[in-house]
Amino acid sequence: MTTIGPGELLVRSLVEHGVREVFALSGGHLDPIFQACVQQGVRIIDTRHEAAAVHMADGYARTTGRPGVAIVTAGPGVTNAVTGVANAYMDAIPLICIGGRSPLRDDDRLPLQGMDQVALMAPITKFARTVLQPERVAEYLIMAWRIATSGRPGPVFLDIPIDVLFTSVNEENVPRLSRHDPERRSVPAAVAMDRALELLEQAERPAIFAGGGVMFSGAQEELRQFAAMTQTPVMANAKARGVVPEWSDLGYGSFAFAGSPAVARAAGGAADLVVLLGARVGMGTGTRPLGATPSAISDDAKVIQVDIEAEEIGRSRDVDVALVGDIRETLVALMECARGRQFKDHSRWLNALTAAKTAFRNLYDEAAARDEPIHQSRVAREIADLIAGDGIIVADGGETSIWMAEQAVVLNAGDYLSHGYLGCLGVGIPFAIAAKVAHPEKRVVAIVGDGSAGLNIAEFDTAVRHGIPIVVVVNNDQGWGMIRHGQRARYGPDRVVGAELGPTRYDKVAEGFGAHAEFVTTASGIRGALERAFASGKAACVNVMTDPNQPHMSSLAEKVKLDEHEVDLPYYGRKKLVPTA
């Protein structure tokens, strides 16, 4: 009779699912899993905080399209993981989180680290269970994986009690199950696709809004072909940027281009047809709260929505055509139906978008040309120009992510990682580590605000110990910039509360962990510091001291309810609508 431990059963199943690395923080509850990882050749990237481990699993999924795996210990290990799991849940990211657990035999006896972890995770996962029998560990992993990757993706959670995990079983009693993927994915009805194509034929100014559904269905090539066939420009959120190359006249970043007043003036109107392709109706694409940025979709635009989940269709606004199906298979079917159809000439619309894209990127060029104080857009531009579409950019921070989003030029899906609906700061360093683990051949750079940097700065230790050569650029404006600038505009420059930070030498902190360090105080010094950081072949921190009095206008608009008055704010350097007294 051959016996086997549940840890080995679990890791064997992970390997069968293609897992070659896991992100974890150790604990005695997890020893059998860790030992099995060593035996099975699975790389363990052990972190300094459980939230970072889950963020890494999240980032791994965003850059590969495949689930990332995080393993955390019981009690505080699981509670620390909650933010990372919630971030993945809000953005529909496939992620496997495995937690240790106190012994079953000690339930209701107040054991160490004993709590109802499944109840904690259930509202922020697609599936949360406790494994009660050791022989069923692999069975539950297969189930969890299938749920994480089916339909709308999302995180799942398994906790394994320590007495279950340390109990070996007769291998003959283990259920013989294997993973399986459906041979055919769902496609919409032909009549609905015909209606959608008829609207596309009639449109003067069509736009595709690409979301995470494009990335996780593996539809990059199909979308590029469909966009070229119909000459429809593609805007993308952070999960899909680069799915159509942004150096072309069909590839863009923000959805906001479709509703830009400047574009509308040049093109004769805003987008008159929007195809929501694996993108949900929500922030920026639907009804917004009073005083917030308006929707990128005009009220009179026709809307076609394509989503794997029928329940997503029509959230917050009516749609004209609803297509329920897998994004890749739907695009294949649409292209087959579109053969022989005639689509209008969209050159005026494309020219207006291209001009706006260039103007948008160059908006701050005059200020960015100064050497001191360093303008934030200069930092972002230096990063974008150095990477030049050949590498992965991670953007983390309130205003920092906006500065970077404006300057980045992304050529492939998975090469740009940033925030989503949770607006979770601190993901930058973990995302960058995960991206480099997933793509060791690519250069990976993260730009993080100094506020964000402090949240996971200890993960430089993780990067150094595991030989993961990422470059982290700190946009050090000595404060929580988005909050500070909002308070200044609302209450006055002398009423900034809880939003100031010091001139911290994050480069020295990183150097203390063994990383390469650069300290930059002039704009002319940025490029050389970046080049030396990459050339070091080590994890590196480039700490750039930027202008503390330079807000990004779009973030200010989120914080201030604007009226019709315009005044000059000297410390902004630009005019902006602000409330009157």
Helices and strands as residue ranges (DSSP letters): E 3-4, H 6-16, E 21-24, G 28-30, H 31-40, E 43-46, H 50-64, E 68-72, H 76-90, E 95-101, G 104-106, H 117-121, G 122-124, E 127-130, G 134-136, H 137-149, E 155-161, H 162-165, E 169-170, G 171-173, H 190-202, E 206-210, H 212-216, H 220-230, E 234-236, G 255-259, H 261-267, E 273-277, E 302-307, G 310-312, E 321-324, H 327-338, H 347-361, H 365-368, H 376-387, E 392-396, H 398-407, E 416-417, H 428-438, E 444-449, H 450-455, H 459-465, E 471-476, H 481-491, H 506-512, E 516-520, G 523-525, H 526-535, E 540-545, H 553-559, E 566-569, E 574-577
